[in-house]
């Protein structure tokens, strides 16, 4: 997706960082409660220091929704996050993204035209009524609207298992109790296979695969849908046999982590702990000590014994912040080469100062405005997610590999 960011005036690009911080602070004080700045966990420290709230993308959008007095929501994150905030906040609130070039390569791996084409192609070879579309939160608003229109739901990395259990038992009689653990999950697997129930999961194949395997499905129950090829590069038999149709998408940061990184870390730190995000590939997740969402990783670090050395498989700015804020433990990146999220990195002090000083002058720049129809159906998909997770027990992160200790 092409987005054009206006070049910043020289007074922002050449200003010393201390001057920028003074200007940001002054603008923030002038705007007061009319302004609410959101900082995603992956943001650089020069931006995060100004955040009124920090968290993952969905939590931040909900917090913005809970601040109706804020006219301006400045989302220091990426494009799909700002869209979600616009979907959830009131009409009187304006959501602003400091740099329009801050996109998400994973979210851009599935667009509406491709997903609609996939849906039509599947409808020609399988009973489309048995297919439930599920989109990860890391997707555009129009894809959230697509799953809303077609009876699906959004998921996060925290609640993906609850959402997939719902999708695979939707309209089943009797409906399994999603609060019951292993024995009931086994019946979900058997029932889904017997009835030909399917999930089209996009845009991240790894979260779908890791969650499905945690539920008791196998690689044989899964196929990867490649939108570059006719019928996703699959045969009709593949489409009919698969329970999980996983979109060929990934996170460029999390896909960098490899099993050899874990092996090297354990060779150097035999008592060390490895915690990774479920956007990592399955061969990494199956040998990690713990696997879970960004919030899970934060809690796992907090729960580890003092003196622990912990290798974390996620974006480097969060890893470094955890190390800075947890002086009794050593937190390192699982990948020694260290790869930041290049699109998150676009948000910086010059762009933040630029949007805030424009607001002080009465000008809204870089507003993210989702059209009314898309907003309506995206809310439907998000509300389904909330209803599903409210009906189950605490959302389950992907559990640790067998035999390895847990931290939660």
N, C-alpha and C positions, 0 to 999 in steps of 0.2 A: 504494500500500500504506500503510495507516494504522498508525503506531507511536506509542505513548504514552510520552513521557519524563516521569518524575517530576520535578516542580519542585524545584530545589535549595534547601536551607536557606539562610537569609540569611547565615550565616557564610561561605558560598562566594560568593554573588552580590555582596556588598558589600565583600569583602576586597580590599585593595590588591594589585596584581600582585606586588610584592616579597614580601609575606607569603605569597601563594599559592605562589610559587616556593620559599620556605623550607619550606613544608609538604609540597610535592611531593617536594623533595629528601630531607626527613626520612623520609617514608613509603617512598620508593624505597630508601633505605639500610636501613631496617628489614626490608623484604621480600627484599632481596638477590637471590640467584640464583633464588628462587621466582618472580620477576617478569621478564617480557620485554616491553618496550614497543616497538611497531612504529609508525613514522611514515611515512605516504604522502607522496610528493614535494609534494603540493598543500597540505599542512598549513601553518598559520600558524607563525611562528618561536617563539612562546611555548609551543607544544606540541612542535615539532620538536626543541627544545633538550634534551628529556628522552628522546628516542627512542634505544633501544639499536641499532636498525637502521632505515635509511630506504631506500625504493625504491618500485617499482610494486607493484600489489596481489598479483600472483602470486609475485613474488620474495619478498615479505615473508611470505606464507603458507608458502613452502618453508623460509625461515629459521626460522620458528616450529616447523616440523616437525623441524628439526635441533637444537632445544633441548629435549629431553625432560625435562631437569631443571626446566624452568620450569613451575610449576603454573598460573600465571596469565599469559595472553597478552592484553595490553591493546592493542587495535588502534585506533590513531588514524587513522581513515579513514572509510569508509562501510559500510553494512549488508552489501552483497554481499561485500565484502572480508573482513569478520569471519566470514561464513558459510563462505567458502573456507578460511579458517584453521581453522575448526572441523572441516571435512571432512578436512583433511590432518593435523591434530594427533591426539595420542593421547587415549584415553578419560579418562586421568587429568588432562588439561589442560583448563582452562576459559578460553574466549575471551570477552573483555569489550569492549563498544563504549561509550565514555564518554557518548555521547548517542544514544539510540535514534532520534531524529529525523534523524540523519545518514544519509539515504538517497542514492539516485542517480536523478535524473530519467530518465536514459537506461535504466537497468536496469528502472525501473518502467513503461517504455513497452511492455514485453512481459511478460505474466504467463502462468502455466501454463494457465489456462482458455482464453485467447486462442490460444495456440500449439497446444493440443490441438484446438481448433475448426478452426484453419487446416489442421492435418494431416488431419483427417477430410474437410474440404472438398476438399483436393487429391487425396485418395485416390479421390474420386468422379469425377475428371476426368483423372487421369494415372496411370501405373504408379507407385505409391508406393514400390515397391522400387527405383526409379531416383532417388529423392529422398533426399539425405543432409542431416540437420539439423546445422547448425554454430552454436554459440552463442559469442559473444564472452565473454571473461572477465568483463566488466562485466554480469553477469546473476545472477539469483537461483540459489540452490542447486537449487531444484526444476526450473529450466530446464536446468541442467547434468545433472541426473538424467534429464530427458526425452531429451536427445540421447544419453546413455549407453544408455538402454533401446532407442532406435531406431537404433543403429548409427552415430551421429555422434560428434563430438568438440568439445572446447572449443578456442578459439584466443585468442591475444593479438595485440596490434598488431604485435609483432615477428615472430611465426611464422605470421601469417594466410596468406601465400602457400603455405607448405609444407602447411598443413592443407587449403587449398582444392585444391591439386594432388592431394593424397591422396584427397579426397572425390570428385573428378571422374575418378579412375582406379581407384577402389575396385572390386575384383573384375574389373578389365579383364584381358584376355589378349592380348598380354603387358602387364605393368605397366610403364609408363615409368620410367626411372631418374630419381628426383627430384633427384639431384645434378647432372644435366646441365642446362645452361642453355637458351638461347633456342630452338635447333632442337627440343629435346624438348618445351618448353612449347608450341610451335606444334602439335605432334602431339596434345598434351593438349586443346587447343582444338578441333581437328578431330574428335577421337575423342568428346569429350563431346557435341558437337553431333550427331554421327552416331547415337550410342546413346541420345540423349535423357536423358543424365545431368543431374541438377539438384541445386542446393544451396538449401535454405531457410536463410537467414542472418539471425540476429537477435542483439541488438536494434538494432544501429547500421547503417543503410543505407550510410553514407559509407565506413566501413572496408571493407565488402564490395564496394562499387563501385570504390573506388580500387585495391583489390588485384586485382579481376577485370580491370580495364583494364590494369594493369601486366602481367598474365599474357598479354595479347593478345586478350582478349574486347573487345567493343564495347558501347556503350549499347543496341544492338539485342538483345543477348543478355540484357538485364536488365529486370526489371519490379519495381515497388515494391508490396509487399503491405500494404494498409491494413486493419488488423483491424477498423476501424469499419464496413466494408462487406462485404456478402455476396461470397464468393469473393475477398476482399481488394480488391474494386473492379476485378477483372480479368475478362476473358472466358475461356472455355475455351481458345480459341486462344492467348491470352497465356500461360496456364499451360503449355500444351504446347510453345510455341515458346521460352520463356525457359530459359536455363541457370541464371541467378541470380534467385531470388526474394528480394528484399531487404526486410526488415521496415521499416515506416515508423517509424523511431526515430532519435534523434540525441542528441548531447551539447550541452546548452544553452550551454556555454562555447565549444566548438570551432566550433559553427555560426555564431557571431558574426563570425568572421574572413571578410573579403570580398576579392575581387580589388582593389578600389579602395584597400584598406589597403596592399597590396603596391605598387601604383602610387605612392601617396603616399610611402611609405618610400623607394622607389628614386629618386624625384624629389629627395628631400632627401639621400639617401646613395647615389650612383651605384655605389659600390664595396661597398655593404653586402650582407649575406648574409641570406636569408630561409629560416628553418627552421620547418616546421609539422608538426603531428601528423596522421596519416591519418584521424582523426575529423573533420577539416575537409572541407568540400564539395569536389567534384572540380575545380571551376573555380578554387579556391584552390591545391589540390595541383599542378595541371598547370603553374602558372606559378611555384611556389616553387622555390628553389634546391635544397632538400633536404626530404625528407619521411620521417618515421620516428617510432618509439615514444618514450616519455618517456626511456628510457635512451639511445636513439639521439640525441635532442636534446642530452642532457647530453654525450655523446661528441663530437657535432658542434661544440658550443661549445668544448670542450677542444681540439679539433684545429684550430680556426680560427687564422689567424696573429695574433700580438700586434698590437694596434691596431685589430682588426676591430670594426665595428659590426654587430650581429646582431639582427634582428627575429625574435622567437620567437612562433609561434602556438600557445600552450597556456596553461594556468592561470597566473594572475599571481603566485601565491606562489612557484612554481618559477622563473619568469622573474626575479623580484626576487632570489631566493637565488642564481641563477646570476650575476647582475650583482654581487652582494656578494662572491661567492667567486671571481670572475674579474676582478681589478683591472686586468689589462692589456688588457681588452676592454670594450666598451660593449654591454650586453644590454638590449634594450627590448621591450615588448609590441607585437606587430603591431597590436593594436587600441588606439588611443589612449584610448578610454573606460575601458578596464581593467575586466574582469568576473571577479570571483573565483567559484570554485565555491561556491555558497551553502550547499550541504549539507555539504561538507567544512568550511566555515567554522564550523559548529555546534560542532565539537570545539574546546574552549578550555581555558585553565588552570583555571577553576572546576570544570568537569566532570572534568578529569583528577585534580585534587586530591580531589574527592568519591569517585571510584571507588577511588583508592589508599588513602585513609584508611579507607574501609569495609573494604578487604582487610586492612589492619593490625588492624582490630577483629574480623576473622574473618567478615565478611559479603561475599558476592559479589553485586554489583548489575549489572544490564544484561548478564547472560550471554546469549550467542548460542548456541543449542543446536539443531543440525540433527538431525532424526529419523534413526534408523538406516537405514531403507530409502532415503531420499533421499541420505544419505551414501554408501551402497554404490554406487548408480548414478552419482552425481556423480564418485566416484573412478574409475569405469570410463571416463567421458568424459575426465577429466583424464589418466588413464594412457595412453589412446589418443593424446592430444596429445603426451605425453612420448615415446612409442614412435615416433610419426611424425617428430618433430623430431630424435630421436636417429638415425634412419635417413637423414636428409638432411644436407646440408652446413649451415653456420651459417645460422640463420634469417635470411631476407632482409627488411629493411625495404623499404617502398615506395620505389623508386629516385627520384632527382631527375628533374626535367623534362628532356627532351632538350636538349642543348647547354648546360646549366647545370653548374657545377662541383660535385663531390661533396666531402664532408668525412669520408668513412669508407671 
